[in-house]
Amino acid sequence: MPQALPDTPHASLAKDWRQQLHARQHALQEAFEQSGNTTALLKGHSKFVDQLLQALWQDAGLNQDVCLIAVGGYGRGELFPHSDVDLLILLPDNYDSALDRQIEALVGTFWDIGLAVGHSVRTLSECADEASKDVTVQTNLLESRWLAGHKQLYAEFQAAFAANMNTQAFFEAKMLEQRQRHAKFNHTPYNLEPNIKESPGGLRDLQTILWITRSLGLGSAWSTLVKHGLISPQEARQIRRHEQYLQMLRIRLHYLAKRREDRLIFDFQNDLAKQLNHVTSRSKRASEQLMHNYYRSAKFIHLMNEILLQLLREKIYPNAAPAVLINDHFEARNNLLDARYSALLQKNPTTILESFLLLEQHPELTGMSPTLLRTLYRVKKLVNRDFRQNPVNKQLFLDILKQPDGVTHALRRMNRYGILGNYIPAFGRIVGQMQHDLFHVYTVDEHILNVLRNLRRFALPELAHEFPLCSQLFMQFDKPYLLYLGALFHDIAKGRGGDHSTLGAVDAKRFCKAHGLNREDSELVAWLVEAHLIMSSTAQKADLSDPLVIENFARQMGSERRLTALYLLTVADIRGTSPAVWNAWKAKLLENLFTAAQRLMRDASANADCNIEIKLRQQQAEETLSYYGIKKPSYQPLWEQLGSSYFLKHTSQEIAWHSRLLLPHLNTEKPIVRARLSPAGDGIQTMIYMRDRDDLFARICSFFDRMSYNIQEARIHTSRHGYALDSFLVADQSSKSVVYRDLLNFIEYELTQKLMPEQPLETPLQGRLNRQVKHMPISATIHLQREGQSNYHLLDIVAGDRPGLLSQLAHTFLAHGIHLHTAKINTLGNRAEDTFLISGKSGQALTDSALQKLKEDLSRQL
């Protein structure tokens, strides 16, 4: 119990109060670390701040007509270590303005002694006015608690607040607020760095329930909800246990961060896991065990939030509308699906899956009744081996996937209520599983459901503008549910060790066979799972201008049906990893690969004859140049110097652009730099033409690094007469607004200056390492292999991305005398997957010793 504050004059007390505040905070922390008692910490912190504020209030000698009130979380008596102390200083409507100076001095004292105060100063009528306009203010005042001053004024405040409470308006405002809050987190508790307070399934979901029950006069504790029949005693104990677990995590986060921090970010997950005695095992890291426990709590809280808000809605909007019969098992009440009798699911477990199918088939239903939700949660263990072997249940599950509407909602609900993981045990093993790869921002199960959602979006006509080709192909696909099965199983084997694509294909084939799919469909689903990374890898790492690459890829596809299915799944998969990973450049690469392979499959006479492809591209470029009135004799000398490999590296559009701009510069002595917005909308295309130099790539990388632009693709070409014609696709990774005409002019002028021979080569940037890269365990990998029978080697690098990485690699190539031919720069969130085609100077093969030295040097740097 904290000691009473010393009664000495204010001037001498400020230092004493500050010291006493810090001493008591430290004592509370020590007591918490020894006992782990969450309630004692929150209440104890709140209580000693009460005493401190009351002493300060008394020392300030404020007019007794004024009142000091605790509001918000502090008003609840729950004060986290670094949370704000929310206060309302309540004034009578006709107060003496001299009070303003006294209040200002008092608030200054609060801050002087180290209290993080969030305060408002309002009269009684101003409180009523603000509360009526802003539900956040109304909520804050709802949890008020008298601290000091005029008690009668506080009583008037409470009476006025209660009289002005419109429970229906308050309920709707809190529902809107929750929907908007959940939307910020993509409506899922399963982010890899969740917010303990604000995320779906976080503490705010529980607080929302209690705010509404308080507004209804039903109390503000879980025990009072039991008395009113809203929850059972067992549910109250479960809610309180999960609530205390999240509170404990939040307290520890505050102490670890030494500030208010409510996000379970990677920086603190390992330390938190250690504090909670989690130990890394062969199958799970300690931090994964921590997060698995968090997700379990968030999942339960998310479910109880859904159930209780529906029950509260029924209290606020009592409606005696008769039940509407749906079939022999189910009925609808207030647009919610309900069982016709209480023991339905226990006596007839098949109706578990039937309930999800009915929600799909009846769009007028907005969800399940609270009673049905509770029952589903209780009977989920009935979805066992016998249940899975029942032919009726197998057909019901396939029917759920075959519905024209509601597939995503159905599977999300099945996962939320624990049904999906029991029906597909392999899926149950990846629920809440972390992904330590720097670009997935969701758990494995949430990523899978996001991929399925993305596939479903292709089926919606109102969203056809997002991906017109995908929407067209999806609508033409004969059995979309096979794509959904591919999505469900594509990452289902992650975390088992071994190749998850191969292991997942075995699971998919077994599932399809058990569910009676024919051989062709079963093989398609299993092949999709096994091959789901091939298209993205080819598009982002291989040279798509090389006909041999397209021919090899088309051979791997085997049929146009498989090609279409893989293209749709790949687009949905990449978009489901993280909002930061997908971009127009990746979209264009995948579309180009798909259309090129499709054209090859459809045209039996098409082959990989490079000469035919070169002639085709030249003809198309000639047509484009003729629109500008440019005749062949004017650019023929340039084309002769460029050589055949140039025409295989570039599209006809790019050939025409380069040719038009370089007509007067064939033998220029100055660098020629030209930039334009990419016609595909995937960044800025930059062309550099000048006499070839060893340090050219390093200079270009350094320039774009300093602009904070990512190089997404680099095509390096050396002409027969010793000129470099390099093409770069760059993209701005920031959200800053720019005037593109000025930006293009800037790139052209400044890069030209940097390429002048008298300019020194700048050293690579050494920017701050991204915190996720710092705390995410990813080992850099370097892979070198001979490219066919040529003198070239393919260098694959996977590493955590960081500022100046590409520039550093370019300097390493320069130091080792490496000649770069092409570069595919693939940034996946905070993970770099870069591929380079390299050789020695003048195109000779690199010796084994040179390759070994290069690899060792790169390993040291990465």
N, C-alpha and C positions, 0 to 999 in steps of 0.2 A: 504494500500500500504506500503510495507516494506521501511524503511528508508535507505538512502545511507550508504554504509559501511564507517567507519572512515578511514581516510587516515593517518595511522601511520606506523612506521617501523614494519616489519614482526614479529620480536621477541615478541613485545608487543601485536601484533594483534591476535596471535593464541588463547589466552584465550578469547579475546573479540569476535572473530568470533564464537568460540564454544558456548559462552553464547547467542550470537545473533541468531545462528542457532536454539538452543533449544527454545529460546523465540518466534521466528517466527513459529516454528513447533507447539508450544503450542497455540499460537494465532490462527493459522489455524484450529487446532482441536476444539478450543472453538467456532469459527465461524461456523464450520461444524455442531457441535452438536446443535447449536441454529437454523441454517437455513436448514440443511440437503442438502445443495447445492453441489452436487457431482462435477459438472463441475468447480465450483469456487475453490474447494479444490484441484483438480488435476492440474488445470492451475496455481493456486496461488502457490502451492508447487513447481511446475516446474519453475515458474518465479523467485521466490526468490533464488532457487538454481542456476539459470542462473546468477543472480547478484553476488552471492557469488563466483562462479567459475570465473567469469570475473574479479572480484577484486583480487582474488588469482593469477590468470594468470598475471595480470598487475604487481602485487607486485613481482612475480617471475622474471620479467624482461627477459623473454624468447626471443630468436631470432625471429624477425618478419617474418622469412620464415616458421615458424611452425604454425600449425593450431589446435585449440581445437574444437571438433565436438561432439555434443550430438547424440547418436544413440539409437536404440531399443525403448522401451516404453518412456524413457525420451526424445528421439528424437521426438516422437509424441507429446510431451508436456503433457503427462499423467503420473505424478509421484505419485504413491501411498505412503502412509505414511512411510512404512518400506521397500519399494522396492529399489533395487540397482540403483545407478546413473550410467548408462552406457555411457562411454566416449571413443572416439577415439582421440588419439594424432597423427596427421598426419604430417609426415616429408617429405621433398623433397628427391628425390632418392639419391642425393649426398650431404648429410648433414654432419655437423661437429660433430664428435663423442663426443665432449665436452658437447653437448646437453644432452647426456644420464644422466650425473650426475644432471643437472638442473631438468630434467624431474622426475628423481627418488626422488629428494627432494620435488618437487611439489606434487607428488602423496602421499608421506609421510605426507605432510601437510594436504591433503584432509582427510586422515584417522585420523590424530591427532585432527582435529576439530569435528570429529564425522560423517563425510560423508561416507556412505557405497558405495564405488566406485567400479564399475567393469570396468576396463580399458584395452585398448590395445594400443600399440605404433607401428605404421607401416608406411612404406614409401608408396608412391603412387603405385608403381609396386607391392609391397607386398599385398596391399589391393586387387588389381585386381586378383592376384594369389590365395589368400585365398578365395575370393568370388567365384571363378570358381570351387574350390574344395569342398566347404562346404556351403550348402544352408542356414544353420543357420547364418553364417557370412554374407552371401549375404542379407538375410532378415534383419539382424541387421543394415547393412549399408543402406538398402533401405529407412529407416526412419531417415535419417541423418538431422541434423540442425546445422548451423554454430553458434558457441558461441564466439570465440575470435581468434585472430591471422590473418594469411595471407589469405584474401578473395579470391585472385586469385588462390591460391593453392586449396582452397575448390571448386572453380568453375571447375578447372581441374579434381578434384576428381569426381565431379558430372557428367561431360562430359564423363570421362572414364568409370564410372559405367554404365551410360545409354548405351554407345556403346557396352559394353560387356553383356548386358542383353539379354538372350535367353528366351523369354516368354514361349515357349513350354516346355523347360527343367525346367524352374522355376515352372511352373504349375504342372508338373508331380512330381517334388520333393516335393512340398507342399502337393499334394494329398497323396503321400506315407507317409509323415510325419504325416498327420492327421489320416490316417488309423492306423498307429502304435500307435499314441497317444490314439485314441479311444479304441484300443485293450487293453491298460493298465487298462481301466475302464470297460472291458467286453462289449464295444459298447453300453452302456446305460447311460442316464442321471440320472437314478433312483437308484443310490446308496444311502444308508442312510447317508453317510458322503461324499458328493460329493466335488470335487475340483472346486471352482468357476471359476478358470482360465482355467484349462486343461481338465476337463470332457467334454464329448459330450454335446453340448448345453451350454458350458461355453464361457467366453470372448474370448478365443483363436479361437473359431469357427468364430466369427465375425472378428477378426483380420486377419485370413487367407483370408477371402474374400477381405478385403481392401488391403492386401499385393498384391494380384493378380491384383486387379483393378489398383493399383498404377504401377505395372510392365507393364501394358497395356497402361498406360497413360490416364486412365479413371478417375483419381482423387482418393482421399483418404477420402472422406466424403460421408455420405448417400445421401446428397442432390445432389452430382454430379452423383450418380448412377441413381437418378430420371431423371436428364437431359439427360442421355444416354439411357433412356428407360429400364433400367434393373429392376427397382422396381417402384411401384406407390408411390405418395406422402403419401397415407395412410400407406403403408407398411414401408416407411421410418420412419414415426412417431412411428409406433409400434416397429420397430427394436430399435430405439433410446430409447424408454421408457423402454424396457426390458434390453437394454444395461446399462442404467443408474441405473436400479434396482440392477443388478449384481455388478456394480461398487460400489454402495452404500454399499452392503453387504461386499464386499472385503475391503473397507475402514474401516468399523466398525470392521471387523475381525482383521485387523492390530492393531487397537487401543486397542481392548480387549486383544489380545495376547501380545501386546507390542513387537511385532516382525513381520517379514514377515510370515503370515499364510494365505494360500489360501483355506484351507479345512474347510468345514462347519462341524466340528467335534462336537460330543455330548457335549464336554466341554463348548462350546460357544453358542449352539443353544438356551438354555433357556435365557441367558443374551441378546442375539440378539433379541429374541422375545419380551422381556420386553422393550428394547429400542424402538422397533417399535410398541409398545402399543398393542401387541396381548395379549388377556386375555383368560385363560383357561375356556372352557365351559364344559357342561356335555358331549358333544360328541367329543370334540377335545381339546387336550392340546395346550397351546400357541405355543410351539415349532413345533407342527404338522401344525399349521396354517402358521407359517413362512416357513416351508419346502414345504407346498403345493404351496405357492406363488412362491418359487424358482423353483419347478418342472414345473410350468406353463410357466415361462420365459424360462427355459432351453428347454422345448418342442418346443416352438415357434422358438427359435434361431436355434435349431437342424433342424427344417423344412426349415427355410429360408436359412440356410447353404446349404442344399441339393438342393434347387431350384436355388440359385444363382451360385453355382459351376457348375451346368449343363448349365446354360446360359453362363457363362464365357467360359466353354469348347467349346460351339458352336462358340463363337467369336474367340477363339484361333485356332480352327480346323474347319473353315467354310467348310461345306459339303453340296452340293446341291443335294445329292442323293434323288431320287424320293421316295415318300411314298409307303409303301408296305401294301396293303389291307389285313386286318385280318378278318373282318366281316362287316356287315352293319353299325356297330356303331364305330368301332375302326380301326386304322391303325398304322403302325410302322414307325418311322423316326429315323434314326441313332440308331437303336436297342432300342428305347424308345417308350413305348405305348402312343398313343395320340388319342384324340377324333376326329372323322371325321368332326365335326362342333362344334362351340364354345358353343352353348346352349344345347348340348346333355344331360348332367347330370341334368340340370334344368328341361328340358322337359320330360325326361325319367329317373327318379331316380333309377329305377332298374339297370341301367347301372353302378351305383356306385359299387355294389357288383360284377357285371360282369367284371369290370376292374381288380379286384384282382384275379378273377378266370382265366382270360386270361394270366396274368403274370405267374401263375402256369403252365398253359398248353403250354406256349411258352418259353422254357428255353433260347432261343436266345435273349429274351428281358432282358435288364439289369435294367430296372426300368420304371418310368413314366416320361413323358416330363414335363418340368417346367410349361407349361400351364395347363396340366391335374392336376398336384399337387396343383397349386393355386386354380383351380376350386373345387377340392375335399375339400380343406380346407374351401372354402366359402359355399359349399352346404351341409356340414355335418349335418346341422339342418334338412335337408329333410329326414334324417333317423329318423323318428318319429313313433308314434303309428300306423298310417295308413301304413307306410312302413313296419313295423314289422309284420303286420297282412296279408300282401300280400303273397299268397301262392308261387308265383314265387320267391320272395325274400327269403322265408324260404328254398326253394329247393336250391337256389343259395348258401346260407350260408352252408348248409350241403354238397353241392358239393365241396366247398372250403376245407372243412375238409376231404373229401374223396379222394382228389388228391394224386397220388403216390409221387409227388415232390412239394416242395415249400410251404408246409403248415405253417411252422414256419415263413418264410419271409412274407407270406400273412397276418398272424395275427399280426405280429409286425408292419407292415405298417398300418394295419387298426387301431391299437392302436395309432401309432404315428400321424396319420391324424385325430384322433377323431371319427372314424367310429365305431370301436368295442364297445366303451363305450356307444354310442347312440343305437346300435343294441341290446346290452344286457345291459339295464340300471343298473342292479346290478353290472356289471363289471365297468361301468362308475363311480360308487360311491367309488370304491377302487383304482382308478387311482391316483397315487401319495400318497397313504396312507402309513404312517410310520408303522413299526413293532417294538415294544419295548420289545423284548424278548431275546436279547443278542446273538442270533445265526443267525437270518435272516439278511443279509446285503443289501437286496433290498426292495423296496416298494412292496406292495402286488401284484399289477398288473405285475410288472417286475418278481417277483418270479413265478407267475403263468405261464408266457410265458417261463421262463427258464425251468420249469417242462415239459411243452409241447415240448420244444426243445429237452430235454433229452429223451423223449419218441420217438421223430422222429429219434434220433441218433440210436436207436435200429433197425430201418428199413434200415439203410445204410450198405450194405455188407462190405464196406471198413473200417467200424468201429466195425465190429463184434468181433475183438480181445479185445475190451474194456470190454464188458460184454457178453461173449459167450452164457451163459444160457438165459439172457434177450433177446439177438438178436434172438436166436432160438425160444423162446416162442412168441416173437412179430411177427415173420414171419408166425407162425402157427395160430395166433389169427385171428378169422374170420372177425371181424369188427373193425379195429384199430381206426376208427373215434370215437367210443364209449369211448375209452381211452382218446382221446383228449378232449371230452366233460367232462369226469371226471376230467381231469386236469384243464379245464377252470373254473369249478365250485367248486373245492375242498376247496379253501380258499375265495370264493367270498363273504361270509357273515361275514368276519372279521370286527371288529369295530362296529358291531351293538349292542353288548351286547348279552349275552346268548351264547349257544353252537354253534359256527360257523359251525360245521359239520352238526348238525341237521337242522339249518336254511338254509344252502347251499343245503342240500338234497331236501328241499321243492322247492327252486328255480330251481334246476336241473330237478326235476320231472315235474314241470310246463312247463319248456322250451321243454323238450322231447315230452310232450303231444301236445304242440302247434305246434311242427314240425313234427308230424305224425309218431313218432317212435312207433314200436309195444310195447306191454306191457312188454315182457321179456327184451328188450333192454333198455326201460325206467327205469325199476326196477334195472337193472345192474348199469346204470349211477348214479341213486339216491343212491343206496347202496354203490357204490364206494366213493361218496362224504361223506356219513354219517360215513363210516367205515375206512376212509383213514388213521387214526392214529393207528388203532388196531395192524397192523403187526409190525410197528416200535416199539410200546410200548411193545408188547409181546417179540420181539426179543431182545430188549435191557434191559428189566427189569425182565423177567421171566427166570426160569431155564429150558433151552431147553433140558437138559438131562432127564427131568422128563416126562415119557410117558403121564401122566395125563394132563400136560400142552399142549402137542401136540394134544391130543384127544379133549380137550376143544377148542383149536384154530381151528382145522379142523371142528368142529361142527359149529362154528361161520361162517366159510366160506360157508358152505352149498353145494357148487359144485366146481369142479375143474376149471371151467371157471371163477368163481368169484375169486378163489384163484390166478389164473394166472394173472387176471386183476389187483388185488390188489398188487401183488408182483411187477409187472412192474411199477405201479403208485408210490409205496412206494420208490423203488430205485430212480426213476426220481425225486420224491419229496425231498428226503434227499439231493441228489446231487444238487438240485436247491436252497438250502437255503444259502450256503456259501461255498467257496472253502475249508475252514478250517474244515468243519463239517464232510464231507465224508472221510472214510478211509477203508482200507482193512478189519479191524475187523468188522465194521458194515456190509460190503458186505457179509462177511462169515456168520455172524449171520442170516441175512435175507435169504441167500441161504440155510442154514441148516434148518431153519424153514420151508421154502417153500418145500424142498425135503422131509422132514419128514412128513409134512401134506399131500403132494401129494401121498406119499407111503401108508399112512394110508387110504386115499380115494380110491386108486386103488385096494388095497388088502382087500377084504371083510372079510377075515378071521383074519386080523390084529386087535389087540385090545390093551388095555392099561394094559395088564398083565405085571407087573414089573418083575416077575420071568423069563418070556420069553425074555424080553429085556436084563436082566442081563446075561442070558446064551448066548445070541447072541453076546454080547460084549466080554464076556470071551472067546468064541470060536475064534473070530477074533483076539483078543490079543494073544491067544495061537499060532495061525498060524504065527503071526509076530515074536513072541519069538522063534519059531522053526527055523526061518531063521538064528538066531544067535546061534543055537545049544543049546538052553536053554530048558531043559526038565521040565515038570510040577512039579515033586517032589521038585525041587529047589526053586520055587516061591510059592508053595502051602501054606507054613506056613505064608508067608506075606499076601496072599489073605484071609486066614482065619481070620487074625487079623484085616484086613481092614473093613470087614463087607459089607453087601449088598448095603447100601446107597452110598458107595464109587463108586461102579460100575454104579450107576445111574447118578452120577455127572460127570463122565469122559468118553470120547470117547475110543474106543478100541486102537487107536494110543497112547493116553496118558497113558492108563493102561499099555501097553507094554513098553513104555519109562520109567515109574516109576518103574515097576517091574524089568527091566533089570539093572537099576542103584542102586536099593536098596537091591539086593540080599545079599550082605555081611554086610548090615547095619541094620538088623531087630531090634536089641536091642542096637543100638549105644548110646553112652553117649555124642557124639559131634553132633552139627548141621550139616546136610548134605544139601548143596545148589548146585543145578545144573541149568544151563541156556542154552537155545538154541534158535535159530531163529525159530519162529513159522512156521510150514510147510505151513500154509495158507498165509504167507507173511504179517501178520497183527500185527507184533510186536515181542517181546521177551517173551518166556515162561520161567518162573522161578519156580522151585520146591523146597520147603523147607520141610525137614523131621527132626523132633527132638521131645524130650519129650515135651508134651504140657505145655504151660505157659500162664498166664493171659495176659501178656504184649506183646505177640508174634506179633499180628496184628499191634500194635502201633509201634513196632520196625521196622517192614518191611515197613510200610507207611513212617516213618521218613527217612529211608534209600533212598527210591526212590524219595521222595520229594527233598532231597538234591542233587540227581542226575539230577533233573529237568525232570524226567520221569513220565508220567501219568500212573497210574494203571487203566486199562480198565476193568479188570474182576478179581475177587478173589473168589476162591472156597476153603472153609475151611472145613477140615475133621479131625475128631478125631477117632483114631483106638480103638479097644477093649482093647488094652494093654496100653492106655494112651499116644499115640504118635500123634502129629499133622502132617498131610500130606497136606500141603497147596500149591495151584497152583495159580500163578499170571500171568496175561498177561499184559505186560507194553509196552509203546510206547514212543519214543522220540518225543517231540513236537517242537524241534528246527530244524534248517536246517544244523546243523554242521555235518561235514563229520567225520566218525569214522571207525576204523578198527574193525570189529565185533569180530574177534577172541580175540583180546585184551580186548574188552568190556565185552564179556562173562566171560573171566577169571577174570576180575576186579569184576564183580557182584558176582561171586562165592566166591572169596576170601574175599572181603570187607564185604559182607553181613554175611558171616560166622562169622567174627570177631564181628560184631555188635550184633549177637545173643548169644554170649558167656555170661554166667550168671554174670561174674564179670564186664561186661561193663554196665555203667549207661544208663538208658533210656533217650534219647535226647528229649528236649522240641520241640514242633511243630515250624516250620518255621513261621516267621511273615514277609513275603515278601511284596513288594509294591502292592497295589491294582491296577488292570488294570484300566486305565482311563475310558474305556467304562462301566465297572462294577460300577465305582464310580458315573458316571453321568446318568446311565440308571436306571429308577425307576422299580425295580423288588423286590417284597416282598418275602422273604423266606417262603416256606410252608413245614410243617412237618405233615406227615400222618401216623398213626399207626393203624393196623388192625390185628385181629387174623387170622392166616393161617389155614382155615378149622377147623378140630377138634383136631389139634395138639397142642403142647405146644409152638409153634413158633409164632412170630409176624412179620409182614412185615412192614418195616419202609421205607417210601418214603420221600426223601428230594429233594427239588428244591431250588436252591440258586444261586447267582452270584458266579462264580468260582474265586478262589484266591489261591495264593501260600500257601501251608500248610493246606488247607481245610480238606483233607482226614485224614491227620495226627492228626489234631485237633479233628475230629470226633472219631478217634480210641482212643485217650486219654480220651474222654468223656465216651466211652463205658467201658473203663477200670475202670474209677472212679465209674461207676454205677454197676459194676459187671455183665456186659452184655457179653454173649457168642455169638460170631458171627459165623454163619454157611455158608452163602454165601454173596457175595457183587457184584453187577453189577454197575460199575462206568461209567456213561455215560456223557461225556463232549461234549456239543454242542456249539462250539465257546467259548464264555465267560460265558456260563450257565452250571451249574452242575445239573444233574438229577440222583441221586444215590439211589439205592435200596438195602436194607440189610435185610437178614433173621436172626432174633435174638431170643434169649431166655435168661433165667437166667443161672447161673452157673450149670453145670452138666445137662443141658437140661430141667430144670423145667420151668414152665410157670411163666411169670412176673406178679406180682400183679398190680391191678389198680393204687395203689399209687406209685409203682415203675415206671410204665409207665408215669404217670403224671409228676413225678420229672424229668425223662429223657427228656420228651418233653419240659419242662420249661427250663432246662439247655441248650438244643440244641437251643431253640428259642433265649435265651440271646446271645449265641455265634454267631448265624447266622444273 
